[in-house]
């Protein structure tokens, strides 16, 4: 009888441990599902909805330009990893036009490399800013080959937002 009680006690202790201490497999699954929750938390409900991002650059600050390029690269990689498409436009105007100037861009080489590896990222230069800079400098302002001119950078940002694009100013 004593032996039976000892076995019952041992069985009860084991059962209690199993309830209190999850198995290592359960811990791994819990950790993975919490990581998945963090990843999926920010995802849109409809993964077929197009992902479209505007990054505004209006400052002649190299750190801000690099931050915009980092944001563009990270977003492009994020959606590539998910197997989803994304369109990203970096829109420059005002002093930010220096980002896309062939003669003054501190990030020219990085943009060239990025444009080759990430076709989903495009670069727009404000035509109004370019025209004004050309007048002030009494010469045509040269742009890098990756830049496409839009009439107005601010209007471009507005129109894209009106079409449902997400706006971020790094």
Phi, psi and omega in degrees: 000317180297321179296320178297318180293321178297319180293320178296318179297316179296318179297319179295319179295318179295317179299318179296318178297320179296327179284324185274316184255109179291152179294161180298327177294318178295322178295318178297315179297319180296316179297315180297317181291329176288325175293318178299321180297320178296316180294316186278344184304319186267005182277143177294153181298320183258102183289351177274347177295135182292143177262121184221127186231135172253129172245120182267133173233115179228026180226141177271057181241116183302320181297319180291322177297316178295323177297317177299317179293322175298314179301313180300313180298315182294318179295316179300316180293320180304309183285331174298316179298329178274354182074025181245154180270151177214146172241133181229128175243126172262114183253124181247144173202169184057213180301341178294344179300335178303334178302325185253004178282133181293330184267345184228358185292123176280353183237021184305309182298321180293320178295317179301314180293318181295318180297327178287323185266343185227079181295346179284353178255126178236162185233127181241137179247136180288121178294323178298314179297316180299316179298315179294320178295321179298319178297312182297320184270355181054039177200159176291133179276116180281139178248155176293156184300331183284347184274138173245136182273134171245155182304311182220126179295318181295317179296321178301314178299314180301312183297320178294320177297320178296337178269005176097007177290152177269133183255132175223133173247107180298000000 
